[in-house]
Amino acid sequence: MPRNLVRPSLDDRSSRPVKSRRGFTLIELLMVAGVLGILAAIAIPRYSGSEERAYVAAMMADLHSAAIYEEQYATENHQQYFSGIATADTPVEGFRASKDVTVTLIAVNILGSRISEWTAVARHLHSQESCELRTGIIACTTEDNPTSGVIVQN
C-alpha cells in the first residue's frame, strides 16, 4: 500500500510551491526572550524588597500586639509588667508571636511602687533587621547599621 503523498500546492502568481509556516523565526524568539528578560529585571528586585518589608511588618505588628498585652496585664496587676520570650509555639501571658518571629519582653518593675516600664525586641528568622519598642516608639534597624531604621510612634 502506498503512503499518502502530499504534493505542494502551487501559488496562483508563480509556479513555486507555497511554504507553510510551521514555527517561529529566530528573530521572534529573541524578541520574546528580550521582553521576558526585561520583565524579570524589573520584577525580581521589587519582589526581594517586598519580602523584607513583609518581615518588618510582621515584627511591627507583633510589637503592637505585645504592647496591648503588656498594658492589659499591668492594668490587672497593679501596674506591674511581665517579661519573657514569646514565639509562635511558646506564648507568654497569652501573647503569641507570629510564625518565625521571636519577641523578647523585658519588664522593669519596682515592687511596692508605681514605677515600672518595659521594652520589647522582635527578630524575624529570615531577616537581618530587628525592631524594638521602647516608650511607645518602634525603631527597626539592621545588624550592620544600628543607627538607621524606621521609626513608628504608637
Chimera marker file (.cmm) of the C-alpha trace (Angstrom):
<marker_set name="trace">
<marker id="1" x="0.000" y="0.000" z="0.000" r="1" g="1" b="0" radius="0.5"/>
<marker id="2" x="1.407" y="3.359" z="-0.901" r="1" g="1" b="0" radius="0.5"/>
<marker id="3" x="1.768" y="6.067" z="1.710" r="1" g="1" b="0" radius="0.5"/>
<marker id="4" x="-0.189" y="9.266" z="1.400" r="1" g="1" b="0" radius="0.5"/>
<marker id="5" x="1.860" y="11.596" z="-0.671" r="1" g="1" b="0" radius="0.5"/>
<marker id="6" x="1.464" y="15.297" z="-0.103" r="1" g="1" b="0" radius="0.5"/>
<marker id="7" x="2.113" y="17.457" z="-3.085" r="1" g="1" b="0" radius="0.5"/>
<marker id="8" x="2.977" y="21.089" z="-2.509" r="1" g="1" b="0" radius="0.5"/>
<marker id="9" x="0.264" y="23.412" z="-3.735" r="1" g="1" b="0" radius="0.5"/>
<marker id="10" x="1.141" y="25.958" z="-6.328" r="1" g="1" b="0" radius="0.5"/>
<marker id="11" x="0.690" y="29.666" z="-5.825" r="1" g="1" b="0" radius="0.5"/>
<marker id="12" x="-1.526" y="31.354" z="-8.379" r="1" g="1" b="0" radius="0.5"/>
<marker id="13" x="1.089" y="34.034" z="-9.094" r="1" g="1" b="0" radius="0.5"/>
<marker id="14" x="4.061" y="31.779" z="-9.613" r="1" g="1" b="0" radius="0.5"/>
<marker id="15" x="4.919" y="28.217" z="-10.245" r="1" g="1" b="0" radius="0.5"/>
<marker id="16" x="6.821" y="27.901" z="-6.961" r="1" g="1" b="0" radius="0.5"/>
<marker id="17" x="5.347" y="25.783" z="-4.190" r="1" g="1" b="0" radius="0.5"/>
<marker id="18" x="3.853" y="27.693" z="-1.214" r="1" g="1" b="0" radius="0.5"/>
<marker id="19" x="5.777" y="27.058" z="2.010" r="1" g="1" b="0" radius="0.5"/>
<marker id="20" x="3.633" y="26.511" z="5.046" r="1" g="1" b="0" radius="0.5"/>
<marker id="21" x="4.937" y="28.285" z="8.148" r="1" g="1" b="0" radius="0.5"/>
<marker id="22" x="5.491" y="25.847" z="10.998" r="1" g="1" b="0" radius="0.5"/>
<marker id="23" x="7.278" y="27.659" z="13.837" r="1" g="1" b="0" radius="0.5"/>
<marker id="24" x="8.885" y="30.861" z="14.915" r="1" g="1" b="0" radius="0.5"/>
<marker id="25" x="11.800" y="32.640" z="13.372" r="1" g="1" b="0" radius="0.5"/>
<marker id="26" x="14.968" y="33.269" z="15.304" r="1" g="1" b="0" radius="0.5"/>
<marker id="27" x="14.178" y="36.998" z="15.470" r="1" g="1" b="0" radius="0.5"/>
<marker id="28" x="10.776" y="36.317" z="17.048" r="1" g="1" b="0" radius="0.5"/>
<marker id="29" x="12.290" y="34.019" z="19.655" r="1" g="1" b="0" radius="0.5"/>
<marker id="30" x="14.970" y="36.573" z="20.512" r="1" g="1" b="0" radius="0.5"/>
<marker id="31" x="12.341" y="39.307" z="20.888" r="1" g="1" b="0" radius="0.5"/>
<marker id="32" x="10.304" y="37.164" z="23.309" r="1" g="1" b="0" radius="0.5"/>
<marker id="33" x="13.438" y="36.308" z="25.295" r="1" g="1" b="0" radius="0.5"/>
<marker id="34" x="14.352" y="40.001" z="25.460" r="1" g="1" b="0" radius="0.5"/>
<marker id="35" x="10.901" y="41.023" z="26.719" r="1" g="1" b="0" radius="0.5"/>
<marker id="36" x="10.940" y="38.257" z="29.345" r="1" g="1" b="0" radius="0.5"/>
<marker id="37" x="14.412" y="39.349" z="30.451" r="1" g="1" b="0" radius="0.5"/>
<marker id="38" x="13.274" y="42.949" z="30.879" r="1" g="1" b="0" radius="0.5"/>
<marker id="39" x="10.225" y="41.864" z="32.884" r="1" g="1" b="0" radius="0.5"/>
<marker id="40" x="12.395" y="39.671" z="35.113" r="1" g="1" b="0" radius="0.5"/>
<marker id="41" x="14.869" y="42.520" z="35.651" r="1" g="1" b="0" radius="0.5"/>
<marker id="42" x="12.014" y="44.702" z="36.860" r="1" g="1" b="0" radius="0.5"/>
<marker id="43" x="10.156" y="42.106" z="38.952" r="1" g="1" b="0" radius="0.5"/>
<marker id="44" x="12.968" y="40.373" z="40.845" r="1" g="1" b="0" radius="0.5"/>
<marker id="45" x="14.317" y="43.420" z="42.755" r="1" g="1" b="0" radius="0.5"/>
<marker id="46" x="10.785" y="44.525" z="43.593" r="1" g="1" b="0" radius="0.5"/>
<marker id="47" x="9.931" y="41.068" z="44.941" r="1" g="1" b="0" radius="0.5"/>
<marker id="48" x="13.050" y="40.764" z="47.088" r="1" g="1" b="0" radius="0.5"/>
<marker id="49" x="12.396" y="44.157" z="48.650" r="1" g="1" b="0" radius="0.5"/>
<marker id="50" x="8.772" y="43.336" z="49.366" r="1" g="1" b="0" radius="0.5"/>
<marker id="51" x="9.758" y="40.165" z="51.178" r="1" g="1" b="0" radius="0.5"/>
<marker id="52" x="11.954" y="42.125" z="53.617" r="1" g="1" b="0" radius="0.5"/>
<marker id="53" x="9.204" y="44.707" z="54.118" r="1" g="1" b="0" radius="0.5"/>
<marker id="54" x="6.782" y="41.895" z="54.953" r="1" g="1" b="0" radius="0.5"/>
<marker id="55" x="9.149" y="40.593" z="57.644" r="1" g="1" b="0" radius="0.5"/>
<marker id="56" x="9.443" y="44.075" z="59.158" r="1" g="1" b="0" radius="0.5"/>
<marker id="57" x="5.656" y="44.491" z="59.036" r="1" g="1" b="0" radius="0.5"/>
<marker id="58" x="5.212" y="41.176" z="60.892" r="1" g="1" b="0" radius="0.5"/>
<marker id="59" x="7.663" y="42.281" z="63.597" r="1" g="1" b="0" radius="0.5"/>
<marker id="60" x="5.954" y="45.670" z="63.961" r="1" g="1" b="0" radius="0.5"/>
<marker id="61" x="2.514" y="44.039" z="64.198" r="1" g="1" b="0" radius="0.5"/>
<marker id="62" x="3.798" y="41.707" z="66.916" r="1" g="1" b="0" radius="0.5"/>
<marker id="63" x="5.211" y="44.641" z="68.867" r="1" g="1" b="0" radius="0.5"/>
<marker id="64" x="1.855" y="46.435" z="68.663" r="1" g="1" b="0" radius="0.5"/>
<marker id="65" x="0.133" y="43.298" z="69.962" r="1" g="1" b="0" radius="0.5"/>
<marker id="66" x="2.725" y="42.927" z="72.716" r="1" g="1" b="0" radius="0.5"/>
<marker id="67" x="2.036" y="46.499" z="73.826" r="1" g="1" b="0" radius="0.5"/>
<marker id="68" x="-1.664" y="45.732" z="74.156" r="1" g="1" b="0" radius="0.5"/>
<marker id="69" x="-0.959" y="42.572" z="76.186" r="1" g="1" b="0" radius="0.5"/>
<marker id="70" x="1.562" y="44.372" z="78.435" r="1" g="1" b="0" radius="0.5"/>
<marker id="71" x="-0.800" y="47.249" z="79.200" r="1" g="1" b="0" radius="0.5"/>
<marker id="72" x="-3.734" y="44.916" z="79.814" r="1" g="1" b="0" radius="0.5"/>
<marker id="73" x="-1.585" y="42.811" z="82.131" r="1" g="1" b="0" radius="0.5"/>
<marker id="74" x="-0.399" y="45.920" z="84.008" r="1" g="1" b="0" radius="0.5"/>
<marker id="75" x="-3.978" y="47.141" z="84.433" r="1" g="1" b="0" radius="0.5"/>
<marker id="76" x="-4.922" y="43.858" z="86.068" r="1" g="1" b="0" radius="0.5"/>
<marker id="77" x="-1.721" y="43.510" z="88.148" r="1" g="1" b="0" radius="0.5"/>
<marker id="78" x="-1.124" y="46.833" z="89.946" r="1" g="1" b="0" radius="0.5"/>
<marker id="79" x="0.890" y="48.434" z="87.105" r="1" g="1" b="0" radius="0.5"/>
<marker id="80" x="3.450" y="45.635" z="87.057" r="1" g="1" b="0" radius="0.5"/>
<marker id="81" x="4.545" y="44.307" z="83.623" r="1" g="1" b="0" radius="0.5"/>
<marker id="82" x="5.654" y="40.822" z="82.587" r="1" g="1" b="0" radius="0.5"/>
<marker id="83" x="8.865" y="39.543" z="80.963" r="1" g="1" b="0" radius="0.5"/>
<marker id="84" x="9.593" y="36.592" z="78.730" r="1" g="1" b="0" radius="0.5"/>
<marker id="85" x="10.412" y="35.335" z="75.265" r="1" g="1" b="0" radius="0.5"/>
<marker id="86" x="7.380" y="34.765" z="73.069" r="1" g="1" b="0" radius="0.5"/>
<marker id="87" x="7.337" y="32.710" z="69.877" r="1" g="1" b="0" radius="0.5"/>
<marker id="88" x="4.570" y="31.149" z="67.811" r="1" g="1" b="0" radius="0.5"/>
<marker id="89" x="4.921" y="27.933" z="69.842" r="1" g="1" b="0" radius="0.5"/>
<marker id="90" x="5.511" y="29.387" z="73.328" r="1" g="1" b="0" radius="0.5"/>
<marker id="91" x="3.210" y="32.243" z="74.362" r="1" g="1" b="0" radius="0.5"/>
<marker id="92" x="3.966" y="34.468" z="77.348" r="1" g="1" b="0" radius="0.5"/>
<marker id="93" x="0.979" y="35.611" z="79.460" r="1" g="1" b="0" radius="0.5"/>
<marker id="94" x="-1.302" y="34.948" z="76.493" r="1" g="1" b="0" radius="0.5"/>
<marker id="95" x="0.817" y="36.829" z="73.948" r="1" g="1" b="0" radius="0.5"/>
<marker id="96" x="1.863" y="34.691" z="70.985" r="1" g="1" b="0" radius="0.5"/>
<marker id="97" x="4.236" y="35.997" z="68.295" r="1" g="1" b="0" radius="0.5"/>
<marker id="98" x="3.803" y="35.393" z="64.562" r="1" g="1" b="0" radius="0.5"/>
<marker id="99" x="5.444" y="32.493" z="62.755" r="1" g="1" b="0" radius="0.5"/>
<marker id="100" x="9.264" y="32.826" z="62.614" r="1" g="1" b="0" radius="0.5"/>
<marker id="101" x="9.189" y="35.920" z="64.888" r="1" g="1" b="0" radius="0.5"/>
<marker id="102" x="10.708" y="35.961" z="68.387" r="1" g="1" b="0" radius="0.5"/>
<marker id="103" x="9.666" y="38.774" z="70.730" r="1" g="1" b="0" radius="0.5"/>
<marker id="104" x="11.751" y="39.341" z="73.861" r="1" g="1" b="0" radius="0.5"/>
<marker id="105" x="9.841" y="41.297" z="76.524" r="1" g="1" b="0" radius="0.5"/>
<marker id="106" x="11.840" y="42.941" z="79.304" r="1" g="1" b="0" radius="0.5"/>
<marker id="107" x="9.979" y="44.439" z="82.243" r="1" g="1" b="0" radius="0.5"/>
<marker id="108" x="11.464" y="46.638" z="84.957" r="1" g="1" b="0" radius="0.5"/>
<marker id="109" x="9.181" y="46.610" z="87.983" r="1" g="1" b="0" radius="0.5"/>
<marker id="110" x="9.902" y="48.211" z="91.339" r="1" g="1" b="0" radius="0.5"/>
<marker id="111" x="7.689" y="46.359" z="93.787" r="1" g="1" b="0" radius="0.5"/>
<marker id="112" x="5.595" y="48.464" z="96.063" r="1" g="1" b="0" radius="0.5"/>
<marker id="113" x="5.667" y="51.456" z="93.758" r="1" g="1" b="0" radius="0.5"/>
<marker id="114" x="4.023" y="52.553" z="90.542" r="1" g="1" b="0" radius="0.5"/>
<marker id="115" x="7.390" y="52.962" z="88.826" r="1" g="1" b="0" radius="0.5"/>
<marker id="116" x="7.658" y="50.376" z="86.064" r="1" g="1" b="0" radius="0.5"/>
<marker id="117" x="8.391" y="50.202" z="82.389" r="1" g="1" b="0" radius="0.5"/>
<marker id="118" x="9.007" y="47.617" z="79.703" r="1" g="1" b="0" radius="0.5"/>
<marker id="119" x="10.712" y="47.194" z="76.342" r="1" g="1" b="0" radius="0.5"/>
<marker id="120" x="10.352" y="44.614" z="73.600" r="1" g="1" b="0" radius="0.5"/>
<marker id="121" x="12.649" y="43.458" z="70.803" r="1" g="1" b="0" radius="0.5"/>
<marker id="122" x="11.338" y="41.500" z="67.813" r="1" g="1" b="0" radius="0.5"/>
<marker id="123" x="13.511" y="39.459" z="65.462" r="1" g="1" b="0" radius="0.5"/>
<marker id="124" x="12.429" y="37.520" z="62.378" r="1" g="1" b="0" radius="0.5"/>
<marker id="125" x="14.150" y="34.252" z="61.497" r="1" g="1" b="0" radius="0.5"/>
<marker id="126" x="14.633" y="35.239" z="57.824" r="1" g="1" b="0" radius="0.5"/>
<marker id="127" x="15.589" y="38.901" z="58.285" r="1" g="1" b="0" radius="0.5"/>
<marker id="128" x="18.700" y="40.774" z="59.326" r="1" g="1" b="0" radius="0.5"/>
<marker id="129" x="16.557" y="43.560" z="60.770" r="1" g="1" b="0" radius="0.5"/>
<marker id="130" x="15.214" y="43.759" z="64.282" r="1" g="1" b="0" radius="0.5"/>
<marker id="131" x="12.578" y="46.070" z="65.720" r="1" g="1" b="0" radius="0.5"/>
<marker id="132" x="12.483" y="47.495" z="69.229" r="1" g="1" b="0" radius="0.5"/>
<marker id="133" x="9.566" y="49.052" z="71.080" r="1" g="1" b="0" radius="0.5"/>
<marker id="134" x="10.518" y="51.485" z="73.819" r="1" g="1" b="0" radius="0.5"/>
<marker id="135" x="8.197" y="54.077" z="75.374" r="1" g="1" b="0" radius="0.5"/>
<marker id="136" x="5.667" y="53.775" z="72.561" r="1" g="1" b="0" radius="0.5"/>
<marker id="137" x="8.147" y="54.155" z="69.692" r="1" g="1" b="0" radius="0.5"/>
<marker id="138" x="9.118" y="51.327" z="67.346" r="1" g="1" b="0" radius="0.5"/>
<marker id="139" x="12.571" y="51.537" z="65.747" r="1" g="1" b="0" radius="0.5"/>
<marker id="140" x="13.640" y="48.950" z="63.176" r="1" g="1" b="0" radius="0.5"/>
<marker id="141" x="17.332" y="48.609" z="62.348" r="1" g="1" b="0" radius="0.5"/>
<marker id="142" x="19.696" y="46.259" z="60.566" r="1" g="1" b="0" radius="0.5"/>
<marker id="143" x="22.514" y="44.430" z="62.301" r="1" g="1" b="0" radius="0.5"/>
<marker id="144" x="25.061" y="46.196" z="60.102" r="1" g="1" b="0" radius="0.5"/>
<marker id="145" x="23.801" y="49.722" z="60.715" r="1" g="1" b="0" radius="0.5"/>
<marker id="146" x="22.118" y="50.125" z="64.126" r="1" g="1" b="0" radius="0.5"/>
<marker id="147" x="21.542" y="53.866" z="63.782" r="1" g="1" b="0" radius="0.5"/>
<marker id="148" x="19.235" y="53.782" z="60.769" r="1" g="1" b="0" radius="0.5"/>
<marker id="149" x="15.721" y="52.431" z="60.613" r="1" g="1" b="0" radius="0.5"/>
<marker id="150" x="12.026" y="53.083" z="60.532" r="1" g="1" b="0" radius="0.5"/>
<marker id="151" x="10.501" y="54.855" z="63.496" r="1" g="1" b="0" radius="0.5"/>
<marker id="152" x="6.770" y="54.493" z="64.085" r="1" g="1" b="0" radius="0.5"/>
<marker id="153" x="5.054" y="56.023" z="67.066" r="1" g="1" b="0" radius="0.5"/>
<marker id="154" x="2.239" y="54.072" z="68.732" r="1" g="1" b="0" radius="0.5"/>
<link id1="1" id2="2" r="1" g="1" b="0" radius="0.2"/>
<link id1="2" id2="3" r="1" g="1" b="0" radius="0.2"/>
<link id1="3" id2="4" r="1" g="1" b="0" radius="0.2"/>
<link id1="4" id2="5" r="1" g="1" b="0" radius="0.2"/>
<link id1="5" id2="6" r="1" g="1" b="0" radius="0.2"/>
<link id1="6" id2="7" r="1" g="1" b="0" radius="0.2"/>
<link id1="7" id2="8" r="1" g="1" b="0" radius="0.2"/>
<link id1="8" id2="9" r="1" g="1" b="0" radius="0.2"/>
<link id1="9" id2="10" r="1" g="1" b="0" radius="0.2"/>
<link id1="10" id2="11" r="1" g="1" b="0" radius="0.2"/>
<link id1="11" id2="12" r="1" g="1" b="0" radius="0.2"/>
<link id1="12" id2="13" r="1" g="1" b="0" radius="0.2"/>
<link id1="13" id2="14" r="1" g="1" b="0" radius="0.2"/>
<link id1="14" id2="15" r="1" g="1" b="0" radius="0.2"/>
<link id1="15" id2="16" r="1" g="1" b="0" radius="0.2"/>
<link id1="16" id2="17" r="1" g="1" b="0" radius="0.2"/>
<link id1="17" id2="18" r="1" g="1" b="0" radius="0.2"/>
<link id1="18" id2="19" r="1" g="1" b="0" radius="0.2"/>
<link id1="19" id2="20" r="1" g="1" b="0" radius="0.2"/>
<link id1="20" id2="21" r="1" g="1" b="0" radius="0.2"/>
<link id1="21" id2="22" r="1" g="1" b="0" radius="0.2"/>
<link id1="22" id2="23" r="1" g="1" b="0" radius="0.2"/>
<link id1="23" id2="24" r="1" g="1" b="0" radius="0.2"/>
<link id1="24" id2="25" r="1" g="1" b="0" radius="0.2"/>
<link id1="25" id2="26" r="1" g="1" b="0" radius="0.2"/>
<link id1="26" id2="27" r="1" g="1" b="0" radius="0.2"/>
<link id1="27" id2="28" r="1" g="1" b="0" radius="0.2"/>
<link id1="28" id2="29" r="1" g="1" b="0" radius="0.2"/>
<link id1="29" id2="30" r="1" g="1" b="0" radius="0.2"/>
<link id1="30" id2="31" r="1" g="1" b="0" radius="0.2"/>
<link id1="31" id2="32" r="1" g="1" b="0" radius="0.2"/>
<link id1="32" id2="33" r="1" g="1" b="0" radius="0.2"/>
<link id1="33" id2="34" r="1" g="1" b="0" radius="0.2"/>
<link id1="34" id2="35" r="1" g="1" b="0" radius="0.2"/>
<link id1="35" id2="36" r="1" g="1" b="0" radius="0.2"/>
<link id1="36" id2="37" r="1" g="1" b="0" radius="0.2"/>
<link id1="37" id2="38" r="1" g="1" b="0" radius="0.2"/>
<link id1="38" id2="39" r="1" g="1" b="0" radius="0.2"/>
<link id1="39" id2="40" r="1" g="1" b="0" radius="0.2"/>
<link id1="40" id2="41" r="1" g="1" b="0" radius="0.2"/>
<link id1="41" id2="42" r="1" g="1" b="0" radius="0.2"/>
<link id1="42" id2="43" r="1" g="1" b="0" radius="0.2"/>
<link id1="43" id2="44" r="1" g="1" b="0" radius="0.2"/>
<link id1="44" id2="45" r="1" g="1" b="0" radius="0.2"/>
<link id1="45" id2="46" r="1" g="1" b="0" radius="0.2"/>
<link id1="46" id2="47" r="1" g="1" b="0" radius="0.2"/>
<link id1="47" id2="48" r="1" g="1" b="0" radius="0.2"/>
<link id1="48" id2="49" r="1" g="1" b="0" radius="0.2"/>
<link id1="49" id2="50" r="1" g="1" b="0" radius="0.2"/>
<link id1="50" id2="51" r="1" g="1" b="0" radius="0.2"/>
<link id1="51" id2="52" r="1" g="1" b="0" radius="0.2"/>
<link id1="52" id2="53" r="1" g="1" b="0" radius="0.2"/>
<link id1="53" id2="54" r="1" g="1" b="0" radius="0.2"/>
<link id1="54" id2="55" r="1" g="1" b="0" radius="0.2"/>
<link id1="55" id2="56" r="1" g="1" b="0" radius="0.2"/>
<link id1="56" id2="57" r="1" g="1" b="0" radius="0.2"/>
<link id1="57" id2="58" r="1" g="1" b="0" radius="0.2"/>
<link id1="58" id2="59" r="1" g="1" b="0" radius="0.2"/>
<link id1="59" id2="60" r="1" g="1" b="0" radius="0.2"/>
<link id1="60" id2="61" r="1" g="1" b="0" radius="0.2"/>
<link id1="61" id2="62" r="1" g="1" b="0" radius="0.2"/>
<link id1="62" id2="63" r="1" g="1" b="0" radius="0.2"/>
<link id1="63" id2="64" r="1" g="1" b="0" radius="0.2"/>
<link id1="64" id2="65" r="1" g="1" b="0" radius="0.2"/>
<link id1="65" id2="66" r="1" g="1" b="0" radius="0.2"/>
<link id1="66" id2="67" r="1" g="1" b="0" radius="0.2"/>
<link id1="67" id2="68" r="1" g="1" b="0" radius="0.2"/>
<link id1="68" id2="69" r="1" g="1" b="0" radius="0.2"/>
<link id1="69" id2="70" r="1" g="1" b="0" radius="0.2"/>
<link id1="70" id2="71" r="1" g="1" b="0" radius="0.2"/>
<link id1="71" id2="72" r="1" g="1" b="0" radius="0.2"/>
<link id1="72" id2="73" r="1" g="1" b="0" radius="0.2"/>
<link id1="73" id2="74" r="1" g="1" b="0" radius="0.2"/>
<link id1="74" id2="75" r="1" g="1" b="0" radius="0.2"/>
<link id1="75" id2="76" r="1" g="1" b="0" radius="0.2"/>
<link id1="76" id2="77" r="1" g="1" b="0" radius="0.2"/>
<link id1="77" id2="78" r="1" g="1" b="0" radius="0.2"/>
<link id1="78" id2="79" r="1" g="1" b="0" radius="0.2"/>
<link id1="79" id2="80" r="1" g="1" b="0" radius="0.2"/>
<link id1="80" id2="81" r="1" g="1" b="0" radius="0.2"/>
<link id1="81" id2="82" r="1" g="1" b="0" radius="0.2"/>
<link id1="82" id2="83" r="1" g="1" b="0" radius="0.2"/>
<link id1="83" id2="84" r="1" g="1" b="0" radius="0.2"/>
<link id1="84" id2="85" r="1" g="1" b="0" radius="0.2"/>
<link id1="85" id2="86" r="1" g="1" b="0" radius="0.2"/>
<link id1="86" id2="87" r="1" g="1" b="0" radius="0.2"/>
<link id1="87" id2="88" r="1" g="1" b="0" radius="0.2"/>
<link id1="88" id2="89" r="1" g="1" b="0" radius="0.2"/>
<link id1="89" id2="90" r="1" g="1" b="0" radius="0.2"/>
<link id1="90" id2="91" r="1" g="1" b="0" radius="0.2"/>
<link id1="91" id2="92" r="1" g="1" b="0" radius="0.2"/>
<link id1="92" id2="93" r="1" g="1" b="0" radius="0.2"/>
<link id1="93" id2="94" r="1" g="1" b="0" radius="0.2"/>
<link id1="94" id2="95" r="1" g="1" b="0" radius="0.2"/>
<link id1="95" id2="96" r="1" g="1" b="0" radius="0.2"/>
<link id1="96" id2="97" r="1" g="1" b="0" radius="0.2"/>
<link id1="97" id2="98" r="1" g="1" b="0" radius="0.2"/>
<link id1="98" id2="99" r="1" g="1" b="0" radius="0.2"/>
<link id1="99" id2="100" r="1" g="1" b="0" radius="0.2"/>
<link id1="100" id2="101" r="1" g="1" b="0" radius="0.2"/>
<link id1="101" id2="102" r="1" g="1" b="0" radius="0.2"/>
<link id1="102" id2="103" r="1" g="1" b="0" radius="0.2"/>
<link id1="103" id2="104" r="1" g="1" b="0" radius="0.2"/>
<link id1="104" id2="105" r="1" g="1" b="0" radius="0.2"/>
<link id1="105" id2="106" r="1" g="1" b="0" radius="0.2"/>
<link id1="106" id2="107" r="1" g="1" b="0" radius="0.2"/>
<link id1="107" id2="108" r="1" g="1" b="0" radius="0.2"/>
<link id1="108" id2="109" r="1" g="1" b="0" radius="0.2"/>
<link id1="109" id2="110" r="1" g="1" b="0" radius="0.2"/>
<link id1="110" id2="111" r="1" g="1" b="0" radius="0.2"/>
<link id1="111" id2="112" r="1" g="1" b="0" radius="0.2"/>
<link id1="112" id2="113" r="1" g="1" b="0" radius="0.2"/>
<link id1="113" id2="114" r="1" g="1" b="0" radius="0.2"/>
<link id1="114" id2="115" r="1" g="1" b="0" radius="0.2"/>
<link id1="115" id2="116" r="1" g="1" b="0" radius="0.2"/>
<link id1="116" id2="117" r="1" g="1" b="0" radius="0.2"/>
<link id1="117" id2="118" r="1" g="1" b="0" radius="0.2"/>
<link id1="118" id2="119" r="1" g="1" b="0" radius="0.2"/>
<link id1="119" id2="120" r="1" g="1" b="0" radius="0.2"/>
<link id1="120" id2="121" r="1" g="1" b="0" radius="0.2"/>
<link id1="121" id2="122" r="1" g="1" b="0" radius="0.2"/>
<link id1="122" id2="123" r="1" g="1" b="0" radius="0.2"/>
<link id1="123" id2="124" r="1" g="1" b="0" radius="0.2"/>
<link id1="124" id2="125" r="1" g="1" b="0" radius="0.2"/>
<link id1="125" id2="126" r="1" g="1" b="0" radius="0.2"/>
<link id1="126" id2="127" r="1" g="1" b="0" radius="0.2"/>
<link id1="127" id2="128" r="1" g="1" b="0" radius="0.2"/>
<link id1="128" id2="129" r="1" g="1" b="0" radius="0.2"/>
<link id1="129" id2="130" r="1" g="1" b="0" radius="0.2"/>
<link id1="130" id2="131" r="1" g="1" b="0" radius="0.2"/>
<link id1="131" id2="132" r="1" g="1" b="0" radius="0.2"/>
<link id1="132" id2="133" r="1" g="1" b="0" radius="0.2"/>
<link id1="133" id2="134" r="1" g="1" b="0" radius="0.2"/>
<link id1="134" id2="135" r="1" g="1" b="0" radius="0.2"/>
<link id1="135" id2="136" r="1" g="1" b="0" radius="0.2"/>
<link id1="136" id2="137" r="1" g="1" b="0" radius="0.2"/>
<link id1="137" id2="138" r="1" g="1" b="0" radius="0.2"/>
<link id1="138" id2="139" r="1" g="1" b="0" radius="0.2"/>
<link id1="139" id2="140" r="1" g="1" b="0" radius="0.2"/>
<link id1="140" id2="141" r="1" g="1" b="0" radius="0.2"/>
<link id1="141" id2="142" r="1" g="1" b="0" radius="0.2"/>
<link id1="142" id2="143" r="1" g="1" b="0" radius="0.2"/>
<link id1="143" id2="144" r="1" g="1" b="0" radius="0.2"/>
<link id1="144" id2="145" r="1" g="1" b="0" radius="0.2"/>
<link id1="145" id2="146" r="1" g="1" b="0" radius="0.2"/>
<link id1="146" id2="147" r="1" g="1" b="0" radius="0.2"/>
<link id1="147" id2="148" r="1" g="1" b="0" radius="0.2"/>
<link id1="148" id2="149" r="1" g="1" b="0" radius="0.2"/>
<link id1="149" id2="150" r="1" g="1" b="0" radius="0.2"/>
<link id1="150" id2="151" r="1" g="1" b="0" radius="0.2"/>
<link id1="151" id2="152" r="1" g="1" b="0" radius="0.2"/>
<link id1="152" id2="153" r="1" g="1" b="0" radius="0.2"/>
<link id1="153" id2="154" r="1" g="1" b="0" radius="0.2"/>
</marker_set>
